[in-house]
């Protein structure tokens, strides 16, 4: 099966700023718009009723583009998701260890008295 080459004219013009909208119902697809300035990119992101990322083009080399995610829109969540993914094994092991410690504590709970002590006040 051969892959068709698509003409850049079909995709439109590349600008310095890009807004990528994330569809919460389809996380595999991003919709994006190009903008000449940061203010219009942020305004476009805020108009949509969807999480968005604002990016700035940093480099172009041999038809490849490097984009930096700027601190607007969904940026904080995006950064947190990336860090959590990068540390997924440590997080998983920590959660498993915490659950195991909780089970051990619950298993030893049957040795404690089942009633609360009462204290009579001196008269």
C-alpha positions, 0 to 999 in steps of 0.5 A, spaced: 500 500 500 503 506 498 502 512 501 499 518 498 503 525 498 499 531 500 500 538 497 502 543 503 497 547 499 491 543 501 493 544 509 493 551 509 498 556 511 503 555 517 503 561 522 507 563 528 502 561 533 497 555 533 491 553 537 490 546 538 483 544 541 482 537 544 475 534 543 474 530 550 470 525 547 475 523 542 482 524 545 485 521 539 484 527 534 486 535 535 483 540 531 488 546 530 488 553 527 494 558 525 494 565 528 499 571 526 500 573 533 499 570 540 493 575 542 489 572 537 491 565 538 489 566 545 482 569 544 480 563 539 482 558 544 477 562 549 472 562 544 471 555 543 468 550 548 473 545 549 480 545 552 486 548 548 493 549 547 497 555 544 503 553 541 509 557 538 513 555 532 520 555 534 524 552 528 523 549 521 528 544 518 527 540 512 519 540 512 519 539 520 516 544 525 518 544 532 512 547 537 513 550 544 507 549 548 505 556 551 502 557 558 495 558 556 489 554 556 490 547 558 497 548 559 498 546 566 494 539 565 498 538 559 504 538 563 501 534 569 499 529 564 506 528 561 510 528 568 505 523 570 506 519 564 513 519 564 513 517 571 507 512 571 511 506 573 513 509 580 506 512 581 504 505 580 509 502 584 507 507 590 499 506 589 500 498 590 505 499 596 500 504 599 494 499 598 498 493 600 500 497 607 493 499 608 491 491 607 496 489 612 493 495 617 486 492 616 488 485 617 491 487 624 485 490 626 482 484 629 486 484 635 484 491 637 478 491 642 471 492 638 468 497 644 470 504 645 473 504 653 469 508 657 471 513 663 467 514 669 468 521 672 470 521 679 465 524 684 
